[in-house]
Amino acid sequence: MALLARDFYERDPVEVARELIGKYLVRRTSQGLCSGAIVKTEAYLQTPSC
């Protein structure tokens, strides 16, 4: 399982959201590893402020 590089996230939010489906979040804790699969995402486009 490879880490996603920063440039993965520096793209169109809709594209990133689609590609995150099926990826895993993994966190190391004092009790061991905790992980879960991403099964749903949302994407928001930021509009320029006036």
Order of alpha helices (4+ residues) and beta strands (2+ residues): alpha-alpha-beta-beta
